[in-house]
Structure formats: structure tokens, C-alpha cells
């Protein structure tokens, strides 16, 4: 089955932070996803990050690791990653963000049910989900938010209460 979300992670010389981010992804449930990792590091990923990649693959999560050298900055990293995405939704995730269990499912539920172009958490920087078609046609996150709409999700426990009420 094709994944519903491509999780795009740029990294450079931060193997411990990346391993933690991957561990958070290993705890996600309720939505199919693939991880695409763009690495601009001087050295290999490191034992902890590679162990998490293997653990995710054992769970059935496809993980694609790409070398993207020489380093040309974060904008180039995001563009490079987006060029490899195929799922209808993409989650731009920094390599130092630890997602709580269920975060990916909540973001996917909101963006797919509301039909907006962009969803993010109010209390987490470096974690934004986009409708890939909207992003491709609009060209920038600001244009997506203006043209297709944007939703900011309150912290997970608050959003869960709102979901139950509706």
C-alpha cells in the first residue's frame, strides 16, 4: 500500500538528535508513512540513527536515505526532499523534533478532513504537514496558507478534547 504521508527530514552532522526524531516516528500509529532522509553530513549517520532506521524498516516503515552533498543550505534540502516525495501529504520535520505518539495521525486527520493546504502544531516548531499538490501549485508555504488555508492544531491533549466534542 502506498503511504499517505511522506515524512521529509533534512539532517547534517546531528546523529543523536536524528536518532531521537526517528524514535518518535517509530511510535506513530494510525497512518501509513514513509521517511525520506536527506543527509548532508561530513560523517556517516552514526550507530544510533542507523539502528533506528533498521528498527523502522522492521516495523514495515519504508526509509529512504539520500546523500545530498555538498551542503547548500536548508532551502535546498527541503526542495531536494520534496522532489523525492510521492505521497499526497508531506510532513516537513526537523531532525531535532520528537513527535508524541499519535501526532502524525492527528495532523493527517486534520489536513485530510478539513481540506486545507497546511497544518502545524502551535507548540512545536519544525513540524508542518502540507498537501503536496497544493504546495507544488502554490510554490511557498505562505502562498499555500493564503490560497488553500492553514490550520494550527493546539497541543495534542487539547485537540483530542475538541475532536470528541464535534
C-alpha positions in Angstrom: 0.0 0.0 0.0 1.3 3.5 -0.9 1.9 5.7 2.1 -0.5 8.5 3.0 2.4 10.7 4.2 6.0 11.2 3.2 8.0 12.4 6.2 10.8 14.6 4.9 13.8 15.0 7.2 16.9 17.1 6.4 20.0 16.4 8.5 23.6 17.4 8.8 26.0 16.3 11.5 23.4 15.7 14.2 23.2 11.9 14.6 22.0 11.8 18.2 19.2 14.3 17.5 18.2 12.4 14.3 18.1 9.1 16.3 15.7 10.7 18.7 13.5 12.0 15.9 13.4 8.6 14.3 12.5 7.0 17.6 9.5 9.4 17.8 8.5 8.3 14.3 8.7 4.6 15.4 6.0 5.3 18.0 3.5 6.7 15.4 0.3 4.8 14.5 -2.9 5.1 12.6 -1.5 6.4 9.3 0.9 4.8 6.7 4.0 6.8 6.1 7.4 6.7 4.5 10.5 8.5 5.7 12.8 10.3 3.3 16.0 11.4 4.9 18.4 13.9 3.2 21.9 13.8 4.7 24.5 16.5 4.2 26.7 15.2 7.0 30.5 15.0 6.8 30.5 11.6 8.5 28.1 8.6 8.3 24.8 8.8 10.2 26.1 7.1 13.3 25.2 3.9 15.1 22.1 5.1 17.0 20.5 6.7 13.9 21.2 3.6 11.8 19.8 1.4 14.5 16.6 3.4 14.4 16.4 3.1 10.6 16.7 -0.7 10.9 14.0 -0.7 13.6 11.6 1.4 11.5 12.2 -0.9 8.5 11.4 -4.0 10.7 8.1 -2.3 11.6 7.3 -2.0 7.9 8.1 1.7 7.6 9.9 2.4 4.3 13.0 4.6 5.0 14.9 6.1 2.1 18.3 7.7 2.9 19.8 10.0 0.4 23.2 11.7 0.4 22.7 15.3 -0.6 26.2 16.8 -0.9 27.8 19.3 -0.9 25.8 21.2 1.7 23.9 24.0 0.1 21.6 25.1 3.0 18.2 24.2 4.3 16.1 25.6 1.5 17.9 23.4 -1.0 17.5 20.4 1.4 13.7 21.0 1.5 13.5 21.3 -2.2 15.6 18.2 -2.7 13.4 16.2 -0.3 10.1 17.5 -1.9 11.4 16.3 -5.3 11.5 12.7 -3.9 8.1 12.8 -2.3 5.2 10.9 -3.9 2.6 10.7 -1.1 -0.4 13.0 -1.2 0.8 14.7 2.0 4.2 15.6 3.2 5.4 16.3 6.7 8.4 18.6 6.9 10.1 17.5 10.1 13.3 18.9 11.5 15.9 16.4 12.7 15.6 17.5 16.3 11.8 17.2 16.8 10.4 14.4 19.0 6.8 13.7 18.0 4.5 12.3 20.7 2.6 9.1 19.8 -0.4 9.9 17.6 0.9 13.3 16.4 1.3 12.1 12.8 -2.2 10.6 12.8 -3.7 13.8 14.3 -2.0 16.0 11.7 -3.1 13.7 8.8 -6.7 13.6 10.1 -7.0 17.4 10.3 -5.5 18.1 6.9 -7.5 15.4 5.1 -10.8 16.2 6.8 -10.6 20.0 6.6 -9.1 20.0 3.1 -6.7 22.8 3.9 -3.2 23.1 2.5 -1.1 23.3 5.6 -1.3 22.1 9.2 1.1 22.6 12.1 1.2 22.3 15.9 1.0 25.5 17.9 3.6 24.3 20.4 6.1 22.5 18.0 8.5 24.3 15.7 9.9 22.3 12.8 6.8 20.1 12.2 4.4 21.2 9.4 2.3 19.0 7.1 1.4 20.1 3.6 -0.9 18.9 0.9 1.8 18.1 -1.7 -0.4 19.2 -4.7 -1.2 22.5 -3.0 2.4 23.1 -2.2 3.5 22.3 -5.8 1.0 24.6 -7.3 1.3 27.5 -4.8 5.1 27.4 -4.6 5.6 28.5 -1.0 4.2 27.9 2.5 2.9 31.4 2.7 1.1 31.0 -0.7 -0.4 27.7 0.4 -1.7 29.2 3.6 -3.3 32.1 1.8 -4.7 30.1 -1.1 -5.7 26.8 0.4 -6.0 27.6 4.1 -3.9 26.8 7.2 -4.9 25.2 10.5 -2.9 25.4 13.7 -3.6 22.5 16.0 -3.4 23.0 19.7 -1.3 20.6 21.8 -2.4 17.0 21.4 -4.5 16.7 24.6 -6.4 19.9 23.8 -7.1 18.9 20.2 -8.3 15.5 21.4 -11.0 17.2 23.6 -12.1 19.3 20.6 -12.4 16.2 18.4 -14.6 14.4 21.0 -16.9 17.5 21.2 -17.6 17.6 17.5 
